[in-house]
Amino acid sequence: MSLVAIAEKDFQDAVRSRGMIALVALFSLLVAVFAFVIRPTGQGEQFATELLLRFFVRPFLVTTLVPLVGVVIGYNAVSGERESGSLKLLLSLPHSRADVVFGKVVGRGAALSVAVFAGFLLPAAVLAVLAQTGGIAAFNAGSYFGFTVFAAVLGVVFVAIAVGCSAAASTQRRALIGGVSIYVLFVLLWGAVTGQFLGAAGGIVDPLPLSTEQVRMFLRVSNPKTGVEILSNAFLGGQLFTGETVNRQISAASMLVFWTIAPPLVGLWKFDTDGL
């Protein structure tokens, strides 16, 4: 129950913070503006909703803003309490270090998920009104709100990564540098970095019982941002865990689970090794 207690406290603190409220308002406003300005039209509600989410909301907002918010929420989870001295008090209570690390992942991840869902409510109202007044062809609420699940998952993954950095770092500054560096790598530089790696490691890949294309695909699904893109595309296309890309989707889902668990575990190991 110690993990649950820490998760509840972190959740409450996060959802009440002015920064979280401001981020929800900004995200909601931006998505609503996209919905109103673009006004997707097409042959049906699925086409209109999918066009807006897949080609405008996701690349311009979800896969860039949500991971950044995850880093901001998580980077000071442990390192901030270490610097303030409150970590000693927390550990003096019947909480293990694992409770602290994973409780903060659960609490702050849940807070970000609520923020993501809240951020999509105003745009949903805008789209519903546009559909009723003929501003767009139609609005598929099921696809729209289902897509928010994938946006929330992406945020939780980056919260977990940031909390792992926070647990491993001795200061908030180092934790922030670590979290932002991973954000830049995954969101901005992954294609260039993996391309350079494949070019330089051609001699190593060739003898392996794998083709270069298979290695390239593995590196692609290893990125949580790309994993969410693969799964959300399949969902919007009505082929989630079915069809020709099912193996790719399973690989992407597995990597999302890995990035949610592995960084906090590494951070916990460093946390245990360093002490306070």
Secondary structure in CASP SS format (residue, H / E / C, confidence):
PFRMAT SS
TARGET T0000
AUTHOR 0000-0000-0000
METHOD secondary structure of the structure
MODEL  1
M C 1.00
S H 1.00
L H 1.00
V H 1.00
A H 1.00
I H 1.00
A H 1.00
E H 1.00
K H 1.00
D H 1.00
F H 1.00
Q H 1.00
D H 1.00
A H 1.00
V H 1.00
R H 1.00
S C 1.00
R H 1.00
G H 1.00
M H 1.00
I H 1.00
A H 1.00
L H 1.00
V H 1.00
A H 1.00
L H 1.00
F H 1.00
S H 1.00
L H 1.00
L H 1.00
V H 1.00
A H 1.00
V H 1.00
F H 1.00
A H 1.00
F H 1.00
V H 1.00
I H 1.00
R C 1.00
P C 1.00
T C 1.00
G C 1.00
Q C 1.00
G C 1.00
E H 1.00
Q H 1.00
F H 1.00
A H 1.00
T H 1.00
E H 1.00
L H 1.00
L H 1.00
L H 1.00
R H 1.00
F H 1.00
F H 1.00
V H 1.00
R H 1.00
P H 1.00
F H 1.00
L H 1.00
V H 1.00
T H 1.00
T H 1.00
L H 1.00
V H 1.00
P H 1.00
L H 1.00
V H 1.00
G H 1.00
V H 1.00
V H 1.00
I H 1.00
G H 1.00
Y C 1.00
N C 1.00
A C 1.00
V C 1.00
S H 1.00
G H 1.00
E H 1.00
R H 1.00
E H 1.00
S H 1.00
G C 1.00
S H 1.00
L H 1.00
K H 1.00
L H 1.00
L H 1.00
L H 1.00
S H 1.00
L C 1.00
P C 1.00
H C 1.00
S C 1.00
R H 1.00
A H 1.00
D H 1.00
V H 1.00
V H 1.00
F H 1.00
G H 1.00
K H 1.00
V H 1.00
V H 1.00
G H 1.00
R H 1.00
G H 1.00
A H 1.00
A H 1.00
L H 1.00
S H 1.00
V H 1.00
A H 1.00
V H 1.00
F H 1.00
A H 1.00
G H 1.00
F C 1.00
L H 1.00
L H 1.00
P H 1.00
A H 1.00
A H 1.00
V H 1.00
L H 1.00
A H 1.00
V H 1.00
L H 1.00
A H 1.00
Q H 1.00
T H 1.00
G C 1.00
G C 1.00
I C 1.00
A C 1.00
A C 1.00
F C 1.00
N C 1.00
A H 1.00
G H 1.00
S H 1.00
Y H 1.00
F H 1.00
G H 1.00
F H 1.00
T H 1.00
V H 1.00
F H 1.00
A H 1.00
A H 1.00
V H 1.00
L H 1.00
G H 1.00
V H 1.00
V H 1.00
F H 1.00
V H 1.00
A H 1.00
I H 1.00
A H 1.00
V H 1.00
G H 1.00
C H 1.00
S H 1.00
A H 1.00
A H 1.00
A C 1.00
S C 1.00
T C 1.00
Q H 1.00
R H 1.00
R H 1.00
A H 1.00
L H 1.00
I H 1.00
G H 1.00
G H 1.00
V H 1.00
S H 1.00
I H 1.00
Y H 1.00
V H 1.00
L H 1.00
F H 1.00
V H 1.00
L H 1.00
L H 1.00
W H 1.00
G H 1.00
A H 1.00
V H 1.00
T H 1.00
G H 1.00
Q H 1.00
F H 1.00
L H 1.00
G H 1.00
A H 1.00
A C 1.00
G H 1.00
G H 1.00
I H 1.00
V H 1.00
D C 1.00
P C 1.00
L C 1.00
P C 1.00
L C 1.00
S C 1.00
T H 1.00
E H 1.00
Q H 1.00
V H 1.00
R H 1.00
M H 1.00
F H 1.00
L H 1.00
R H 1.00
V H 1.00
S H 1.00
N C 1.00
P H 1.00
K H 1.00
T H 1.00
G H 1.00
V H 1.00
E H 1.00
I H 1.00
L H 1.00
S H 1.00
N H 1.00
A H 1.00
F H 1.00
L H 1.00
G C 1.00
G C 1.00
Q C 1.00
L C 1.00
F C 1.00
T C 1.00
G C 1.00
E C 1.00
T C 1.00
V H 1.00
N H 1.00
R H 1.00
Q H 1.00
I H 1.00
S H 1.00
A H 1.00
A H 1.00
S H 1.00
M H 1.00
L H 1.00
V H 1.00
F H 1.00
W H 1.00
T H 1.00
I H 1.00
A H 1.00
P H 1.00
P H 1.00
L H 1.00
V H 1.00
G H 1.00
L H 1.00
W H 1.00
K H 1.00
F H 1.00
D H 1.00
T H 1.00
D H 1.00
G C 1.00
L C 1.00
END
